[in-house]
């Protein structure tokens, strides 16, 4: 499929998306994938905002945010391998950031694997900065993570 970012629709996830969400989660994250029960609970949990990217009606990406009343936390961003590198992650993340601004979040935080150069580049291009390293954050595998932060206070950008 040779879809461009212009062919992408970003929309809220629903329970009907769970089969595709589960398939992508396992394909992308393997042994570290969230369980089907965790995914189902997460997309409807309090303070959560989950979006999916679709191309011609097919769910090909997903991303989620949690807002606790002050800070927002990016919970996950995943794009089907067939569609990586085409701007879908950016589109979904921009949607999450717009939502964070709309609910009054002061900052947005996230963790990213230290070896995920593409994601780190994306986050830094949107203004996130590295705060520090969390040792053995991702399990299994004992993979370190960068904690990153975007300050939204005084940011009038859309």
Secondary structure, 3 states (H helix, E strand, C coil): CCCCHHHEEEEECCHHHHHHHHHHHHHHHHHHCCCHHHHHHHCCCCCEEEEEEEECCEEEEEEEEEECCCEEEEEEEEECHHHCCCCHHHHHHHHHHHHHHHCCCCEEEEEEECCCHHHHHHHHHCCCEEEEEEEEEECCCCEEEEEEEEECCCCCCC
